[in-house]
Amino acid sequence: MATAALLTTNPNQLEYQNQLIKIAVLGGIRLDGLDRMRVTLKIQTILYPQSEETPPSGAGGLAVRHNLDLYNDTQVEKLIRKTATKLEIGTSVIEASINELIEELEQYRLESLKSQDQSPKAKQLTEKEKNEALELLQSENLLTLTNELIGQSGIIGEETNRLIMYLIFSSRKREQPLHIISLGSSGTGKTHLQENIGNLIPDEEKIEITTLSENAFYYFGQQELKHKLILIEDLDGAESALYPIRELQSKKKISKTIAFKNTKGETKSQNITVEGPVCVGGATTREQIYEDNANRSFLIYLDESPEQDDKIMNYQRKASAGNIDIEKQLLAVQLLRNSQYILQNIRVVNPYAESLELPKEVLKPRRTNAHYLQFIELITYYHQFQRTKQYDQTTGEEYIETTIEDIKNANELIKEVLIRKADTLTGRSRNQLEAFKTILKNKTETFTNAQLRTTLRIAKSTAQYHLNAWLDAGLITKIHDKESQTHNYRLVSDKEYKILENKIDTILKTVVTNIENSTSEQDRTKTPIRSVKTTTTKKKQQPNE
């Protein structure tokens, strides 16, 4: 039987035609779920004079419309009998036509999926771009210059938060990527900060998501997410997908067994696996709801101070007046993005790791300690073009070593993160308490719920929520006024948070000082970290000569 190719001009109505019948696939065909082929068909005869060799396009007679799964033999046989009876055509002709249609649809679907799966190709840097990116990564004050470029790219304020976020996004290439959650009140710019820092990462190395269904992650390709940055605009829209996100963060892969019907109509099971590792960034206003995810991530609290408000509004005015150098912004974005291309996944060894310790005040120290050590390694990783490459004499694996300066830089950046980890209050309650302390003139005087909400300009229920949190933490006392039958409150101490900050800062500095006093450069060069008596090649010995 002479056949014609599947007509795919209109994806919502695919058409197939041979000498006897014409079949239209109404609504097109779904590309997902290769184990099934659910379609709505319109089958009609071709009417043309017997003297003509080629049927006129569009000529048709009676039509049969039917919805079915073409991979279900029972449904297909039912369609064949129904069509043969109604159109008065032999079942063998219809069966052959249906089989030809299935072959064409399978080919069309595979080609469509292939075109969809073609992710953007990695940009090939010119020699000039490579040299500029390398010059940046070899700069003496790399972190300072990076932060300045982030500011030049159009991100206002948030100096510490923006640099931490950029570095964590850079960790996606490592075997142990870090993760970050931005916290703050509605309208403080959480999504804006994440989106703009994400803009400094190459497009083909990130996936930006607004909302997620429960099973969405299971339908990515097996290695489609590997070493990718996943940016979730609002974690509130991804609550049903939080479990697979946690598994990707912890186990570096997720798997799921699904049931499907084969071509014989038999129910079979199939295992789906999606591999990581991935770096995950998200934003939310609700800190406590995502505690399990928060434990796996760095938490940053956005600056909600009046000073930050002024910075942002001044920038908005400049932009409206046309006084922003857009070209300078684009150059900064491009340089930071290009530098991401030349960073390579390389193992980091921290020779001082056993001398490091967390402040005892830090809550949930086991996971926090792992994050702390990984962040120090990340600082070293970002300075990889300023570190001597060494080789493990046992395995031949290439690695670089952490310096004391890396530890100092890491401590300075995540000091606030560690302080928040040691605080019994949520970030939002702490921000409100510290703001209220600043405004309260006499720290020993009593205050009421009404005074609190008037001062901070918050709702009555919100004020009571914070008062209860402060009471539970023992940071304020509740006083009952018998005469007025009201409750007043008084601060226990206005310096408790400052004391905590100083204590953690002192501990971090003391640890570094002890390392500096006990370890000399000469000792480190005399005692290699990976000392094994084996014969090595000249290539492996050369960097140490």
C-alpha positions in Angstrom: 0.0 0.0 0.0 1.5 3.4 -1.0 1.9 5.6 2.0 2.4 9.3 2.6 4.5 10.9 5.4 2.8 12.3 8.5 1.8 15.9 8.0 3.0 17.9 11.1 2.5 21.5 9.9 -0.1 22.0 12.6 1.0 20.2 15.9 -2.6 20.4 17.1 -3.9 18.4 14.2 -1.5 15.8 12.8 -2.6 14.3 9.5 -1.8 10.9 7.9 -3.2 9.7 4.6 -2.8 6.8 2.2 -4.8 5.7 -0.9 -7.9 4.6 0.9 -8.3 6.5 4.2 -7.3 9.7 5.9 -6.5 9.9 9.6 -6.4 13.1 11.6 -5.0 13.2 15.2 -7.1 15.8 16.8 -5.4 17.9 19.5 -2.0 16.4 18.5 -0.1 14.0 20.7 1.5 14.4 24.2 5.2 14.2 24.2 5.6 12.9 27.8 4.9 9.3 28.9 6.5 7.2 26.1 4.8 4.1 27.6 1.4 5.3 26.2 0.0 7.0 23.2 -3.4 8.5 24.1 -5.0 10.2 21.0 -8.3 11.2 19.5 -8.6 10.1 15.9 -10.8 11.1 13.1 -10.8 8.4 10.3 -12.5 9.0 7.0 -12.5 7.4 3.5 -10.9 9.0 0.5 -13.4 9.6 -2.4 -11.8 10.1 -5.8 -12.5 8.8 -9.4 -10.9 5.4 -10.2 -9.1 6.9 -13.2 -7.0 9.2 -11.0 -3.8 7.8 -9.6 -3.5 10.2 -6.8 -6.4 11.1 -4.4 -7.2 14.8 -4.2 -6.2 16.2 -0.8 -9.0 16.8 1.6 -11.5 14.6 -0.2 -13.5 12.6 2.3 -16.7 10.7 3.0 -17.9 9.1 6.2 -15.9 9.7 9.4 -15.3 7.8 12.6 -14.1 9.7 15.7 -12.6 7.7 18.6 -10.4 8.4 21.6 -8.0 5.6 22.6 -4.6 4.5 23.7 -2.8 3.2 20.5 -0.6 1.1 22.7 -3.7 -0.8 24.1 -4.4 -3.8 21.8 -8.0 -4.2 23.1 -8.8 -0.6 22.3 -7.2 -0.7 18.9 -9.0 -3.9 17.9 -12.3 -2.3 18.9 -11.5 0.7 16.8 -10.6 -1.5 13.8 -13.9 -3.4 14.0 -16.0 -0.2 14.5 -14.3 1.6 11.5 -14.5 -1.4 9.2 -18.3 -1.7 9.9 -19.0 2.0 9.5 -16.8 2.8 6.5 -17.2 -0.6 4.9 -13.5 -1.2 4.5 -11.7 -4.4 5.2 -10.2 -4.8 8.7 -6.8 -5.7 7.2 -6.6 -2.3 5.4 -7.5 -0.4 8.5 -5.1 -2.4 10.7 -2.3 -1.8 8.3 -3.1 2.0 8.2 -3.2 2.2 12.0 0.1 0.4 12.3 1.7 2.8 9.8 0.2 5.7 11.8 1.7 4.5 15.0 5.1 4.1 13.4 4.9 7.7 12.1 3.7 9.1 15.4 6.5 7.3 17.3 9.1 8.8 15.0 7.5 12.3 15.3 7.4 12.1 19.1 11.0 11.0 19.4 12.2 13.8 17.1 10.1 16.4 19.0 11.6 15.2 22.3 15.1 15.3 20.9 14.6 18.9 19.8 13.3 19.8 23.3 16.1 18.1 25.1 18.8 20.1 23.3 19.8 22.3 26.1 21.7 25.5 25.3 25.2 24.8 24.4 27.9 26.1 26.6 29.3 29.4 25.4 32.8 29.2 23.9 34.8 32.0 25.4 37.2 34.0 23.2 40.8 34.4 24.2 40.1 37.9 25.4 37.2 36.8 27.5 39.2 33.9 29.0 42.1 36.2 29.9 39.8 38.8 31.5 38.0 36.1 33.5 41.4 34.5 34.5 42.7 37.9 35.5 39.7 38.4 37.8 40.1 35.0 39.5 43.8 35.6 40.0 43.3 39.0 41.6 44.8 39.5 45.0 41.5 40.8 46.6 39.3 38.4 44.7 36.3 38.4 47.1 36.3 42.2 47.4 36.5 42.7 43.6 33.8 40.1 43.1 31.5 41.9 45.5 32.2 45.2 43.8 31.3 43.6 40.4 28.1 42.2 41.9 27.2 45.7 43.0 28.1 47.1 39.6 25.7 44.5 38.0 22.8 46.3 39.6 22.4 44.7 43.0 22.0 47.4 45.6 23.1 46.9 49.2 23.0 43.4 50.8 26.8 43.3 50.5 27.4 40.2 52.6 24.3 38.3 51.5 24.9 38.8 47.8 28.5 37.6 48.0 27.5 34.5 50.0 24.7 33.7 47.5 27.1 34.1 44.5 29.7 31.8 46.1 27.1 29.2 47.0 25.7 29.3 43.4 29.3 28.7 42.2 29.4 25.5 44.3 27.1 23.7 41.9 30.1 22.2 40.0 31.4 20.6 43.2 30.5 17.1 44.5 29.1 18.6 47.7 27.2 21.7 46.5 25.8 24.1 49.1 22.2 25.4 49.2 20.7 28.7 50.3 17.3 30.1 51.4 16.5 33.8 51.5 14.2 34.9 54.3 12.4 38.2 54.8 9.1 40.0 54.9 7.0 40.3 51.8 8.3 43.0 49.5 11.8 43.1 50.8 13.4 41.8 47.6 14.1 38.2 48.3 13.2 37.0 44.8 14.8 40.1 43.2 18.1 39.3 44.9 18.0 35.6 44.0 17.0 36.4 40.4 19.8 38.9 39.9 22.5 36.8 41.4 21.2 33.9 39.3 21.6 36.1 36.3 25.4 35.9 36.9 25.3 32.2 36.3 25.4 30.8 32.7 21.8 30.0 31.4 22.6 26.5 30.5 23.8 25.7 34.0 20.6 26.7 35.8 16.9 25.9 35.9 14.5 28.6 37.1 11.2 27.4 38.5 8.1 29.3 39.7 5.9 26.4 40.9 6.4 22.7 41.2 4.1 19.7 41.3 4.8 16.8 43.6 6.3 14.6 41.0 7.9 17.2 38.7 11.5 16.4 39.6 11.0 12.7 38.7 10.4 13.6 35.0 13.7 15.3 34.3 16.2 13.2 32.4 18.5 11.0 34.5 21.4 13.4 34.3 19.5 16.6 33.3 19.9 18.1 36.8 23.5 17.1 37.4 25.6 20.0 38.7 22.8 22.4 37.9 21.6 25.4 39.9 17.9 25.1 40.7 16.3 28.4 41.5 12.8 28.2 43.1 11.1 31.6 43.0 8.9 31.0 46.0 9.1 27.9 48.2 5.4 28.5 49.1 4.6 27.4 45.5 6.7 24.2 45.9 5.5 22.7 49.2 4.5 19.4 47.5 7.9 19.0 46.0 10.0 19.7 49.2 10.6 16.0 49.9 12.4 15.2 46.5 14.3 18.5 46.9 15.6 17.3 50.3 16.5 14.0 48.9 18.4 15.6 46.0 20.3 17.7 48.5 21.1 14.9 50.9 21.4 11.7 48.8 22.4 13.4 45.5 19.6 11.5 43.6 15.9 10.6 43.7 14.1 7.5 42.5 10.6 6.4 42.1 8.8 3.3 40.9 5.8 3.8 38.6 3.2 1.4 37.1 2.5 1.4 33.3 0.8 -0.7 30.7 2.8 -2.3 27.9 1.6 -2.8 24.3 -0.2 -6.0 25.4 -2.1 -4.2 28.1 -0.1 -5.8 30.9 0.7 -3.7 34.0 4.4 -3.4 34.6 6.6 -1.4 36.9 9.5 0.9 36.0 12.1 2.6 38.2 12.8 6.3 37.4 16.1 7.8 38.7 17.2 11.4 38.5 20.8 12.1 39.6 22.4 15.1 41.2 24.2 16.7 42.8 22.4 20.1 42.6 22.6 23.5 44.1 19.2 24.8 45.3 18.2 28.4 46.0 14.8 29.5 47.2 13.0 32.3 48.9 10.2 32.4 51.5 8.6 34.5 54.2 7.8 31.4 56.3 11.0 30.3 58.1 9.6 27.6 60.4 7.4 25.8 57.9 10.5 24.7 55.9 12.7 23.7 58.9 13.8 20.4 57.3 14.9 22.1 54.2 16.4 25.0 56.2 18.6 22.6 58.1 20.2 21.6 54.8 20.7 25.2 53.6 22.4 28.4 54.5 19.8 30.9 55.7 20.3 34.6 54.9 18.0 37.3 56.2 17.5 40.3 54.0 18.3 43.8 55.2 15.0 45.5 56.1 16.5 48.6 57.6 15.5 52.1 56.6 19.1 52.6 55.3 18.6 49.8 52.8 15.2 51.3 51.8 16.9 54.6 51.0 19.6 52.8 48.9 17.0 51.0 46.8 14.8 54.1 46.4 17.7 56.3 45.4 18.7 53.7 42.8 15.1 53.6 41.5 15.2 57.4 41.1 18.5 57.2 39.2 17.1 54.5 36.9 14.0 56.6 36.2 16.1 59.6 35.5 18.3 57.6 33.1 21.4 58.1 35.2 22.4 54.4 35.4 25.3 53.2 33.3 23.7 50.2 31.6 26.8 49.3 29.6 28.8 49.1 32.8 26.2 46.8 34.4 26.2 44.5 31.4 30.1 44.3 31.4 30.1 43.4 35.1 27.4 40.7 34.5 29.4 39.3 31.5 32.7 39.2 33.4 31.2 37.3 36.4 29.4 34.9 34.1 32.5 34.2 32.1 34.5 33.5 35.2 32.0 30.7 36.0 32.9 29.0 32.8 36.6 28.6 33.7 36.0 27.4 37.3 36.7 23.7 37.4 35.6 21.0 39.8 38.7 20.3 41.8 39.2 18.5 45.1 39.9 20.7 48.1 41.9 19.5 51.2 41.8 21.6 54.4 44.9 20.8 56.4 43.5 22.8 59.3 40.1 21.1 59.5 40.9 19.2 62.7 41.8 22.4 64.5 38.6 24.1 63.7 35.6 24.2 66.0 32.2 25.7 66.2 31.0 27.9 69.1 29.1 25.7 71.6 26.1 28.1 71.3 25.3 27.0 67.8 22.2 24.9 67.6 22.2 21.6 65.6 26.0 21.6 65.4 26.5 18.4 63.4 24.9 19.7 60.2 26.1 23.3 60.8 29.7 22.0 61.2 29.5 20.3 57.9 28.2 23.5 56.2 31.0 25.5 57.9 33.8 23.2 56.6 32.2 23.0 53.1 32.0 26.8 53.0 35.7 27.1 53.8 36.4 24.6 51.0 34.2 26.8 48.7 36.4 29.8 49.4 39.4 27.8 48.5 37.7 26.5 45.4 36.9 30.0 44.2 40.6 30.9 44.7 41.7 27.8 42.7 43.7 29.9 40.2 45.7 31.2 43.2 46.5 27.9 44.7 49.3 25.4 43.8 47.9 22.2 42.4 49.1 19.1 44.2 48.7 15.4 43.6 47.7 12.7 45.9 50.6 10.2 45.8 48.3 7.3 46.4 45.6 8.0 43.8 47.2 10.6 41.6 44.2 12.8 42.1 44.7 16.5 41.7 43.9 18.8 44.7 44.5 22.2 46.2 44.8 23.2 49.8 43.0 25.6 52.1 45.0 28.5 53.5 44.5 30.3 56.8 43.4 33.3 54.8 40.6 31.2 53.3 39.4 30.4 56.9 39.5 34.1 57.9 37.5 35.1 54.8 34.9 32.3 55.4 34.6 33.3 59.1 34.0 36.9 58.2 31.3 36.1 55.6 29.3 33.5 57.6 29.7 35.0 61.0 26.2 36.3 60.9 24.9 33.0 59.6 26.5 31.2 62.6 25.1 33.8 65.0 21.6 33.2 63.6 22.2 29.5 64.0 22.9 30.1 67.7 19.9 32.3 68.2 16.7 30.8 69.8 14.5 33.3 67.9 13.6 33.1 64.3 15.2 35.7 62.1 12.0 37.7 61.7 11.4 37.9 65.5 15.1 38.8 66.1 15.0 41.6 63.5 11.8 43.0 65.1 13.3 42.8 68.6 16.6 44.5 67.6 14.6 47.2 65.8 12.5 47.8 68.8 15.5 48.0 71.1 17.0 50.7 68.9 13.8 52.8 69.0 13.1 52.3 72.7 14.8 55.2 74.5 14.7 53.9 78.1 15.6 50.2 78.0 14.3 49.5 81.5 10.8 51.0 81.0 7.8 48.8 80.5 5.9 48.7 77.2 2.6 47.3 76.0 1.4 45.5 72.9 -0.1 48.7 71.6 3.2 50.6 72.0 5.1 47.7 70.2 2.8 47.6 67.2 2.7 51.4 67.0 6.5 51.7 67.1 7.1 48.9 64.6 4.0 49.6 62.6 2.8 46.0 62.7 -0.6 44.3 63.2 -1.9 43.5 66.7 -1.7 39.7 66.0 1.8 40.0 64.7 2.9 42.0 67.7 1.5 39.4 70.0 3.2 36.6 68.1 6.6 38.3 68.6 5.8 39.0 72.3 5.1 35.3 72.9 8.3 34.3 71.1 10.3 36.8 73.2 8.7 35.5 76.4 9.4 31.9 75.5 13.0 32.7 74.9 13.2 34.5 78.2 14.2 37.8 76.6 11.3 39.9 78.1 9.3 39.6 81.3 5.5 40.0 81.6 4.1 42.2 84.3 0.5 42.3 85.4 -0.9 45.7 86.3 -3.6 45.0 88.9 -5.1 48.5 88.8 -5.6 48.6 85.0 -5.9 44.9 84.6 -3.4 45.0 81.7 -0.1 43.4 80.9 3.1 45.3 80.4 6.4 43.9 79.3 10.1 44.7 80.1 13.4 43.8 78.4 15.5 41.4 80.5 18.6 42.7 78.8 19.2 45.0 75.8 22.7 43.7 75.2 22.1 39.9 75.1 22.3 39.6 71.3 25.5 41.8 71.2 27.0 39.6 73.8 26.2 36.5 71.6 27.8 38.3 68.6 30.9 39.1 70.5 31.2 35.7 71.9 31.0 33.9 68.6 33.3 36.4 66.9 35.9 35.9 69.7 35.7 32.1 69.4 36.2 32.2 65.6 39.2 34.6 65.9 40.7 32.6 68.8 40.6 29.4 66.7 42.4 31.1 63.8 45.0 32.6 66.2 45.7 29.2 67.7 46.2 27.7 64.2 48.6 30.5 63.2 50.6 30.1 66.4 50.8 26.3 66.2 51.4 25.9 62.5 54.3 27.5 60.5 54.7 27.5 56.8 57.9 25.6 57.2 56.1 22.8 59.1 53.5 22.4 56.4 56.1 22.2 53.6 58.2 19.6 55.5 55.2 17.3 56.3 53.1 16.6 53.2 49.5 15.9 53.8 49.4 12.8 51.6 52.8 11.2 52.3 53.0 7.7 50.9 56.1 5.8 49.9 55.3 4.9 46.3 56.9 5.5 43.0 55.3 8.4 41.1 55.6 9.6 37.6 57.5 12.8 36.7 54.2 14.4 35.7 52.9 14.0 39.3 56.1 15.0 40.9 56.6 18.1 38.9 54.2 20.5 40.8 56.0 19.6 44.1 59.5 20.1 42.8 
